[in-house]
């Protein structure tokens, strides 16, 4: 630990530390994913898992699109604005 006490103080050193940390995270994540895939391949209900995963991904996609898509104005709000416009046009 005493050997690397000066590392990371310069911007270049910090960039190297960040890159090394990201690489380590990527390697450990890939290892974990491979273990999970190996376990899934050993299962006998693989086709059912694929169908369930597809359904889950579609549901997640719907949720994301609903969350970030532009929503139309509320129906009652539109009617109220039209009524106000009509009132002001009639002079009431």
N, CA, C and O atoms as a GROMACS GRO file, in nm:
protein
  368
    1UNK      N    1   0.082  -0.118   0.000
    1UNK     CA    2   0.000   0.000   0.000
    1UNK      C    3   0.086   0.125   0.000
    1UNK      O    4   0.048   0.226  -0.060
    2UNK      N    5   0.200   0.122   0.064
    2UNK     CA    6   0.287   0.239   0.070
    2UNK      C    7   0.343   0.271  -0.068
    2UNK      O    8   0.375   0.386  -0.097
    3UNK      N    9   0.354   0.169  -0.153
    3UNK     CA   10   0.409   0.187  -0.286
    3UNK      C   11   0.320   0.277  -0.373
    3UNK      O   12   0.371   0.356  -0.453
    4UNK      N   13   0.187   0.267  -0.358
    4UNK     CA   14   0.098   0.342  -0.446
    4UNK      C   15   0.039   0.465  -0.376
    4UNK      O   16  -0.066   0.514  -0.418
    5UNK      N   17   0.102   0.514  -0.273
    5UNK     CA   18   0.048   0.628  -0.200
    5UNK      C   19   0.043   0.753  -0.286
    5UNK      O   20  -0.045   0.837  -0.266
    6UNK      N   21   0.136   0.769  -0.382
    6UNK     CA   22   0.138   0.887  -0.466
    6UNK      C   23   0.055   0.876  -0.592
    6UNK      O   24   0.040   0.975  -0.663
    7UNK      N   25   0.001   0.759  -0.623
    7UNK     CA   26  -0.077   0.739  -0.745
    7UNK      C   27  -0.210   0.811  -0.736
    7UNK      O   28  -0.272   0.820  -0.630
    8UNK      N   29  -0.253   0.862  -0.849
    8UNK     CA   30  -0.386   0.920  -0.856
    8UNK      C   31  -0.392   1.066  -0.819
    8UNK      O   32  -0.500   1.124  -0.817
    9UNK      N   33  -0.278   1.129  -0.788
    9UNK     CA   34  -0.282   1.270  -0.752
    9UNK      C   35  -0.291   1.359  -0.874
    9UNK      O   36  -0.354   1.465  -0.868
   10UNK      N   37  -0.229   1.320  -0.985
   10UNK     CA   38  -0.237   1.400  -1.107
   10UNK      C   39  -0.361   1.359  -1.185
   10UNK      O   40  -0.416   1.251  -1.162
   11UNK      N   41  -0.406   1.443  -1.276
   11UNK     CA   42  -0.522   1.406  -1.358
   11UNK      C   43  -0.500   1.277  -1.438
   11UNK      O   44  -0.590   1.196  -1.455
   12UNK      N   45  -0.376   1.260  -1.488
   12UNK     CA   46  -0.346   1.138  -1.562
   12UNK      C   47  -0.354   1.016  -1.471
   12UNK      O   48  -0.406   0.912  -1.509
   13UNK      N   49  -0.301   1.031  -1.349
   13UNK     CA   50  -0.306   0.921  -1.253
   13UNK      C   51  -0.448   0.885  -1.215
   13UNK      O   52  -0.482   0.768  -1.200
   14UNK      N   53  -0.534   0.987  -1.200
   14UNK     CA   54  -0.674   0.961  -1.168
   14UNK      C   55  -0.744   0.892  -1.284
   14UNK      O   56  -0.828   0.804  -1.263
   15UNK      N   57  -0.710   0.931  -1.407
   15UNK     CA   58  -0.769   0.866  -1.524
   15UNK      C   59  -0.729   0.720  -1.531
   15UNK      O   60  -0.810   0.634  -1.564
   16UNK      N   61  -0.603   0.691  -1.499
   16UNK     CA   62  -0.556   0.552  -1.499
   16UNK      C   63  -0.629   0.472  -1.392
   16UNK      O   64  -0.669   0.358  -1.417
   17UNK      N   65  -0.646   0.531  -1.274
   17UNK     CA   66  -0.717   0.460  -1.167
   17UNK      C   67  -0.863   0.434  -1.206
   17UNK      O   68  -0.915   0.325  -1.180
   18UNK      N   69  -0.928   0.532  -1.267
   18UNK     CA   70  -1.065   0.512  -1.312
   18UNK      C   71  -1.075   0.403  -1.418
   18UNK      O   72  -1.164   0.318  -1.412
   19UNK      N   73  -0.983   0.404  -1.513
   19UNK     CA   74  -0.983   0.302  -1.619
   19UNK      C   75  -0.960   0.164  -1.561
   19UNK      O   76  -1.025   0.067  -1.601
   20UNK      N   77  -0.866   0.154  -1.466
   20UNK     CA   78  -0.838   0.024  -1.403
   20UNK      C   79  -0.959  -0.024  -1.324
   20UNK      O   80  -0.992  -0.143  -1.325
   21UNK      N   81  -1.025   0.068  -1.254
   21UNK     CA   82  -1.144   0.031  -1.178
   21UNK      C   83  -1.257  -0.016  -1.269
   21UNK      O   84  -1.324  -0.114  -1.238
   22UNK      N   85  -1.278   0.055  -1.380
   22UNK     CA   86  -1.381   0.014  -1.476
   22UNK      C   87  -1.350  -0.121  -1.538
   22UNK      O   88  -1.440  -0.203  -1.557
   23UNK      N   89  -1.224  -0.144  -1.571
   23UNK     CA   90  -1.184  -0.272  -1.628
   23UNK      C   91  -1.209  -0.385  -1.529
   23UNK      O   92  -1.259  -0.492  -1.567
   24UNK      N   93  -1.174  -0.363  -1.403
   24UNK     CA   94  -1.197  -0.465  -1.300
   24UNK      C   95  -1.346  -0.493  -1.284
   24UNK      O   96  -1.387  -0.608  -1.271
   25UNK      N   97  -1.426  -0.387  -1.284
   25UNK     CA   98  -1.571  -0.404  -1.273
   25UNK      C   99  -1.627  -0.481  -1.391
   25UNK      O  100  -1.711  -0.569  -1.374
   26UNK      N  101  -1.579  -0.450  -1.512
   26UNK     CA  102  -1.626  -0.519  -1.632
   26UNK      C  103  -1.591  -0.668  -1.627
   26UNK      O  104  -1.674  -0.752  -1.660
   27UNK      N  105  -1.469  -0.699  -1.585
   27UNK     CA  106  -1.426  -0.840  -1.578
   27UNK      C  107  -1.510  -0.916  -1.477
   27UNK      O  108  -1.553  -1.028  -1.504
   28UNK      N  109  -1.533  -0.857  -1.360
   28UNK     CA  110  -1.611  -0.928  -1.259
   28UNK      C  111  -1.756  -0.943  -1.302
   28UNK      O  112  -1.819  -1.044  -1.273
   29UNK      N  113  -1.810  -0.843  -1.372
   29UNK     CA  114  -1.948  -0.851  -1.420
   29UNK      C  115  -1.961  -0.959  -1.527
   29UNK      O  116  -2.057  -1.036  -1.526
   30UNK      N  117  -1.866  -0.964  -1.619
   30UNK     CA  118  -1.869  -1.066  -1.724
   30UNK      C  119  -1.860  -1.205  -1.662
   30UNK      O  120  -1.930  -1.297  -1.705
   31UNK      N  121  -1.775  -1.222  -1.563
   31UNK     CA  122  -1.763  -1.351  -1.496
   31UNK      C  123  -1.894  -1.391  -1.430
   31UNK      O  124  -1.934  -1.507  -1.437
   32UNK      N  125  -1.959  -1.297  -1.367
   32UNK     CA  126  -2.088  -1.324  -1.303
   32UNK      C  127  -2.195  -1.360  -1.406
   32UNK      O  128  -2.274  -1.452  -1.384
   33UNK      N  129  -2.197  -1.287  -1.516
   33UNK     CA  130  -2.296  -1.314  -1.621
   33UNK      C  131  -2.273  -1.452  -1.682
   33UNK      O  132  -2.368  -1.525  -1.707
   34UNK      N  133  -2.148  -1.487  -1.705
   34UNK     CA  134  -2.119  -1.620  -1.761
   34UNK      C  135  -2.165  -1.731  -1.667
   34UNK      O  136  -2.218  -1.832  -1.712
   35UNK      N  137  -2.144  -1.712  -1.539
   35UNK     CA  138  -2.191  -1.811  -1.441
   35UNK      C  139  -2.343  -1.824  -1.445
   35UNK      O  140  -2.396  -1.935  -1.437
   36UNK      N  141  -2.411  -1.713  -1.456
   36UNK     CA  142  -2.558  -1.715  -1.462
   36UNK      C  143  -2.605  -1.783  -1.590
   36UNK      O  144  -2.699  -1.862  -1.587
   37UNK      N  145  -2.541  -1.753  -1.703
   37UNK     CA  146  -2.579  -1.815  -1.830
   37UNK      C  147  -2.556  -1.965  -1.825
   37UNK      O  148  -2.640  -2.042  -1.872
   38UNK      N  149  -2.444  -2.006  -1.767
   38UNK     CA  150  -2.417  -2.150  -1.754
   38UNK      C  151  -2.527  -2.218  -1.673
   38UNK      O  152  -2.573  -2.326  -1.709
   39UNK      N  153  -2.568  -2.154  -1.565
   39UNK     CA  154  -2.675  -2.210  -1.483
   39UNK      C  155  -2.807  -2.217  -1.559
   39UNK      O  156  -2.882  -2.314  -1.544
   40UNK      N  157  -2.836  -2.115  -1.639
   40UNK     CA  158  -2.961  -2.115  -1.716
   40UNK      C  159  -2.960  -2.221  -1.825
   40UNK      O  160  -3.064  -2.280  -1.854
   41UNK      N  161  -2.845  -2.246  -1.885
   41UNK     CA  162  -2.838  -2.348  -1.990
   41UNK      C  163  -2.862  -2.488  -1.935
   41UNK      O  164  -2.903  -2.577  -2.009
   42UNK      N  165  -2.836  -2.508  -1.809
   42UNK     CA  166  -2.856  -2.640  -1.748
   42UNK      C  167  -3.002  -2.666  -1.713
   42UNK      O  168  -3.040  -2.780  -1.683
   43UNK      N  169  -3.084  -2.563  -1.717
   43UNK     CA  170  -3.225  -2.579  -1.678
   43UNK      C  171  -3.303  -2.646  -1.791
   43UNK      O  172  -3.270  -2.631  -1.908
   44UNK      N  173  -3.407  -2.720  -1.754
   44UNK     CA  174  -3.488  -2.789  -1.854
   44UNK      C  175  -3.601  -2.700  -1.906
   44UNK      O  176  -3.660  -2.731  -2.010
   45UNK      N  177  -3.632  -2.593  -1.836
   45UNK     CA  178  -3.741  -2.506  -1.879
   45UNK      C  179  -3.690  -2.380  -1.949
   45UNK      O  180  -3.741  -2.270  -1.927
   46UNK      N  181  -3.588  -2.398  -2.032
   46UNK     CA  182  -3.525  -2.285  -2.101
   46UNK      C  183  -3.621  -2.209  -2.191
   46UNK      O  184  -3.618  -2.086  -2.194
   47UNK      N  185  -3.706  -2.281  -2.265
   47UNK     CA  186  -3.799  -2.215  -2.356
   47UNK      C  187  -3.898  -2.128  -2.279
   47UNK      O  188  -3.930  -2.017  -2.321
   48UNK      N  189  -3.945  -2.179  -2.166
   48UNK     CA  190  -4.037  -2.101  -2.084
   48UNK      C  191  -3.968  -1.976  -2.028
   48UNK      O  192  -4.029  -1.870  -2.017
   49UNK      N  193  -3.841  -1.991  -1.991
   49UNK     CA  194  -3.766  -1.876  -1.941
   49UNK      C  195  -3.752  -1.768  -2.047
   49UNK      O  196  -3.761  -1.649  -2.018
   50UNK      N  197  -3.728  -1.810  -2.172
   50UNK     CA  198  -3.713  -1.715  -2.281
   50UNK      C  199  -3.844  -1.639  -2.303
   50UNK      O  200  -3.843  -1.518  -2.321
   51UNK      N  201  -3.956  -1.711  -2.302
   51UNK     CA  202  -4.086  -1.647  -2.322
   51UNK      C  203  -4.114  -1.549  -2.208
   51UNK      O  204  -4.162  -1.438  -2.232
   52UNK      N  205  -4.084  -1.590  -2.087
   52UNK     CA  206  -4.106  -1.503  -1.971
   52UNK      C  207  -4.016  -1.380  -1.976
   52UNK      O  208  -4.058  -1.270  -1.943
   53UNK      N  209  -3.891  -1.400  -2.018
   53UNK     CA  210  -3.798  -1.288  -2.029
   53UNK      C  211  -3.844  -1.190  -2.136
   53UNK      O  212  -3.834  -1.068  -2.119
   54UNK      N  213  -3.894  -1.243  -2.247
   54UNK     CA  214  -3.944  -1.156  -2.354
   54UNK      C  215  -4.063  -1.074  -2.305
   54UNK      O  216  -4.073  -0.955  -2.333
   55UNK      N  217  -4.154  -1.139  -2.233
   55UNK     CA  218  -4.270  -1.070  -2.178
   55UNK      C  219  -4.226  -0.960  -2.080
   55UNK      O  220  -4.281  -0.849  -2.081
   56UNK      N  221  -4.128  -0.993  -1.997
   56UNK     CA  222  -4.078  -0.896  -1.900
   56UNK      C  223  -4.012  -0.777  -1.969
   56UNK      O  224  -4.034  -0.663  -1.929
   57UNK      N  225  -3.933  -0.804  -2.073
   57UNK     CA  226  -3.867  -0.695  -2.146
   57UNK      C  227  -3.969  -0.604  -2.216
   57UNK      O  228  -3.952  -0.483  -2.220
   58UNK      N  229  -4.074  -0.664  -2.272
   58UNK     CA  230  -4.178  -0.583  -2.336
   58UNK      C  231  -4.248  -0.496  -2.234
   58UNK      O  232  -4.276  -0.379  -2.260
   59UNK      N  233  -4.278  -0.552  -2.116
   59UNK     CA  234  -4.343  -0.474  -2.011
   59UNK      C  235  -4.254  -0.360  -1.966
   59UNK      O  236  -4.301  -0.248  -1.945
   60UNK      N  237  -4.125  -0.388  -1.950
   60UNK     CA  238  -4.031  -0.282  -1.911
   60UNK      C  239  -4.024  -0.174  -2.019
   60UNK      O  240  -4.020  -0.055  -1.988
   61UNK      N  241  -4.023  -0.216  -2.145
   61UNK     CA  242  -4.020  -0.120  -2.255
   61UNK      C  243  -4.142  -0.031  -2.255
   61UNK      O  244  -4.132   0.090  -2.277
   62UNK      N  245  -4.260  -0.091  -2.230
   62UNK     CA  246  -4.382  -0.013  -2.222
   62UNK      C  247  -4.374   0.090  -2.110
   62UNK      O  248  -4.413   0.205  -2.127
   63UNK      N  249  -4.323   0.047  -1.994
   63UNK     CA  250  -4.310   0.139  -1.881
   63UNK      C  251  -4.216   0.255  -1.913
   63UNK      O  252  -4.245   0.370  -1.879
   64UNK      N  253  -4.104   0.224  -1.978
   64UNK     CA  254  -4.008   0.330  -2.012
   64UNK      C  255  -4.070   0.427  -2.111
   64UNK      O  256  -4.058   0.549  -2.095
   65UNK      N  257  -4.137   0.374  -2.213
   65UNK     CA  258  -4.199   0.463  -2.312
   65UNK      C  259  -4.308   0.548  -2.249
   65UNK      O  260  -4.322   0.666  -2.280
   66UNK      N  261  -4.387   0.488  -2.160
   66UNK     CA  262  -4.491   0.565  -2.091
   66UNK      C  263  -4.431   0.673  -2.003
   66UNK      O  264  -4.487   0.782  -1.990
   67UNK      N  265  -4.318   0.644  -1.942
   67UNK     CA  266  -4.254   0.738  -1.850
   67UNK      C  267  -4.197   0.858  -1.924
   67UNK      O  268  -4.207   0.971  -1.876
   68UNK      N  269  -4.136   0.835  -2.041
   68UNK     CA  270  -4.064   0.942  -2.109
   68UNK      C  271  -4.135   0.998  -2.232
   68UNK      O  272  -4.090   1.098  -2.288
   69UNK      N  273  -4.242   0.936  -2.275
   69UNK     CA  274  -4.312   0.984  -2.394
   69UNK      C  275  -4.393   1.109  -2.359
   69UNK      O  276  -4.436   1.127  -2.245
   70UNK      N  277  -4.411   1.194  -2.458
   70UNK     CA  278  -4.494   1.312  -2.438
   70UNK      C  279  -4.638   1.267  -2.421
   70UNK      O  280  -4.690   1.188  -2.500
   71UNK      N  281  -4.702   1.318  -2.318
   71UNK     CA  282  -4.841   1.281  -2.294
   71UNK      C  283  -4.930   1.390  -2.351
   71UNK      O  284  -4.898   1.509  -2.342
   72UNK      N  285  -5.042   1.352  -2.409
   72UNK     CA  286  -5.134   1.452  -2.461
   72UNK      C  287  -5.197   1.529  -2.345
   72UNK      O  288  -5.199   1.480  -2.232
   73UNK      N  289  -5.247   1.649  -2.372
   73UNK     CA  290  -5.310   1.726  -2.264
   73UNK      C  291  -5.434   1.653  -2.212
   73UNK      O  292  -5.497   1.576  -2.285
   74UNK      N  293  -5.468   1.678  -2.089
   74UNK     CA  294  -5.584   1.614  -2.028
   74UNK      C  295  -5.711   1.656  -2.102
   74UNK      O  296  -5.725   1.772  -2.142
   75UNK      N  297  -5.802   1.563  -2.121
   75UNK     CA  298  -5.923   1.588  -2.198
   75UNK      C  299  -6.008   1.699  -2.136
   75UNK      O  300  -6.052   1.790  -2.206
   76UNK      N  301  -6.029   1.692  -2.005
   76UNK     CA  302  -6.111   1.794  -1.938
   76UNK      C  303  -6.046   1.932  -1.945
   76UNK      O  304  -6.114   2.033  -1.956
   77UNK      N  305  -5.914   1.934  -1.937
   77UNK     CA  306  -5.842   2.061  -1.947
   77UNK      C  307  -5.864   2.124  -2.085
   77UNK      O  308  -5.885   2.245  -2.096
   78UNK      N  309  -5.859   2.043  -2.188
   78UNK     CA  310  -5.883   2.092  -2.324
   78UNK      C  311  -6.025   2.146  -2.337
   78UNK      O  312  -6.046   2.252  -2.397
   79UNK      N  313  -6.123   2.074  -2.282
   79UNK     CA  314  -6.262   2.120  -2.288
   79UNK      C  315  -6.279   2.252  -2.214
   79UNK      O  316  -6.349   2.341  -2.261
   80UNK      N  317  -6.216   2.265  -2.098
   80UNK     CA  318  -6.226   2.388  -2.020
   80UNK      C  319  -6.166   2.506  -2.095
   80UNK      O  320  -6.222   2.615  -2.095
   81UNK      N  321  -6.053   2.484  -2.160
   81UNK     CA  322  -5.990   2.592  -2.237
   81UNK      C  323  -6.078   2.634  -2.355
   81UNK      O  324  -6.088   2.753  -2.385
   82UNK      N  325  -6.140   2.537  -2.420
   82UNK     CA  326  -6.231   2.569  -2.531
   82UNK      C  327  -6.352   2.647  -2.482
   82UNK      O  328  -6.397   2.741  -2.547
   83UNK      N  329  -6.406   2.608  -2.366
   83UNK     CA  330  -6.521   2.678  -2.309
   83UNK      C  331  -6.484   2.822  -2.275
   83UNK      O  332  -6.562   2.914  -2.301
   84UNK      N  333  -6.366   2.842  -2.216
   84UNK     CA  334  -6.321   2.978  -2.185
   84UNK      C  335  -6.303   3.061  -2.311
   84UNK      O  336  -6.339   3.178  -2.315
   85UNK      N  337  -6.248   3.000  -2.414
   85UNK     CA  338  -6.229   3.071  -2.541
   85UNK      C  339  -6.363   3.110  -2.601
   85UNK      O  340  -6.377   3.220  -2.654
   86UNK      N  341  -6.462   3.022  -2.593
   86UNK     CA  342  -6.596   3.051  -2.644
   86UNK      C  343  -6.662   3.164  -2.565
   86UNK      O  344  -6.725   3.253  -2.622
   87UNK      N  345  -6.645   3.158  -2.431
   87UNK     CA  346  -6.702   3.263  -2.346
   87UNK      C  347  -6.644   3.398  -2.380
   87UNK      O  348  -6.716   3.497  -2.393
   88UNK      N  349  -6.513   3.403  -2.394
   88UNK     CA  350  -6.449   3.532  -2.423
   88UNK      C  351  -6.483   3.580  -2.564
   88UNK      O  352  -6.490   3.701  -2.588
   89UNK      N  353  -6.506   3.488  -2.656
   89UNK     CA  354  -6.544   3.527  -2.792
   89UNK      C  355  -6.687   3.580  -2.796
   89UNK      O  356  -6.720   3.668  -2.876
   90UNK      N  357  -6.773   3.525  -2.708
   90UNK     CA  358  -6.913   3.570  -2.702
   90UNK      C  359  -6.926   3.699  -2.623
   90UNK      O  360  -7.030   3.766  -2.630
   91UNK      N  361  -6.823   3.735  -2.548
   91UNK     CA  362  -6.827   3.857  -2.469
   91UNK      C  363  -6.897   3.840  -2.336
   91UNK      O  364  -6.940   3.939  -2.276
   92UNK      N  365  -6.908   3.721  -2.289
   92UNK     CA  366  -6.975   3.697  -2.161
   92UNK      C  367  -6.880   3.710  -2.048
   92UNK      O  368  -6.919   3.693  -1.932
   0.00000   0.00000   0.00000
